[in-house]
């Protein structure tokens, strides 16, 4: 059966577009989170037609289909859990159209996030969603998980920037959606669906004008609590910076060792604050924010004076996860959201869980919207540490839910967190979601074993895979 599948794919798409050797398949069996199993085949299409053909052939052979971007996902969302045909968008990475007048662009899903802003920069435009993996993650993957990033506090997440989609459905048919279509907003429904409702083959995305002025400030604090209270103070005063990020002492130390960006290593916590807008607004904004952080016990205030200094501070923030290699060979990133007012409680819960399981934790996160990203550091060769990390991650998840938060802010549910869905949704809620999936993919052939808990049932649907 597998040999026949390979033959059909090669005949229809060409040898170069189809990978079948064990060593090639192994490359697509894992992502940044976990290992899965070897897929039956990997297809690397060059256009929408090839994607359509690949899906139709997979359907003939009763093979599931898993769409894959750069593999930077942290929840096992692009991992072939039950085998199947992986469709990699590594060759579909073009900016197809730049519409400067209407501030939008049509892109292929394999385009790296940062590359879009780089290509639009000469027109005075940029693409706002900027996950920490911005230099490597693809916009197709960002659409799948509704990625955010540091600047989503002001600009919103990916769903706020997708205008239209071209989709290949589970039968291999091509259709389009547009936010301006009458009736249901199918574009928004598809964003964040993690490849379970359709495969994105192109997208129209919104671009923003490059701001006239950008300022970056760094405030150091004696403890996490005072930094958290300063965050609430800033937002409570009606000030919404473009970014408001927090790092604790563990992260500040390794970031400074790795990047020499100018972070104060004697601080228990720092806030990285950015505001963008008109030049004549900047001084007033800085004065207002500085007064608030000093009222909440800030030890120091530093303003980046040059673009190079500003870029260095951001390079440290976005490179924080990689810098933890100075502490341990592996890290596990949790992704939960809590109400902003509960940040001190949530961070104490993180510290307590890590201490109880004898795990080093570093906190670096989107403080402005309460999206926590604790980095749990360990050595995966040590079974005790692996178990301790999983226990710590689960404790953090439970704490977030208890505080009225949720199990994912921007990384998605994927395979890792699907069982946790029952902690925040009732059986009836999950059944309704499953009915939506059934409309788009009644055979459950698109990215199976993702989002929904194993064994979830409803009378109309039977097992949810």
Buried (B, 14 or more C-beta within 10 A) or exposed (E): EEEEBBEBBBEBBEEEBBBBEEEBBEBBBBBBBBEBBBBBBBBBBBBBEBBBBBBBBBBEBEBBBBBBBBBBBBBBBBBBBBBBBBBBBBBBBBBEEBEEEEBBBBBBBBBBBBBBBEBBEEBEBBBBBBBBBBBBBBBBBBBBBBBBBBBBBBBBBBBBBBBBBBBBBBEBEBEBBEBEEEEEBBBBBBBBBBBBBBBBBBBBBBBBEBBEEBBBBBBBBBBBBBBBBBBBBBBEEEBEBBBBBBBBBBBBBBBBEBBEBEBBEEBBBBBBBBBBBEEEBBEEBBEEBBEBBBEBBBBBBBBBEEEEBBEBBBBBBBBBBBBBEEBBEBBBBBBBBBBBBBBBBBBEBBBBBBEEBEBBBBBBBBBBBBBBBBBBBBEEEBEEBBEBBBBBBBBBBBBBBBBEBBBBBBBBBBBBBBBBBBBBBEEEEBBEBBEEBBEBBEEBBBBBBBBBBEEBEBEEBEEBB
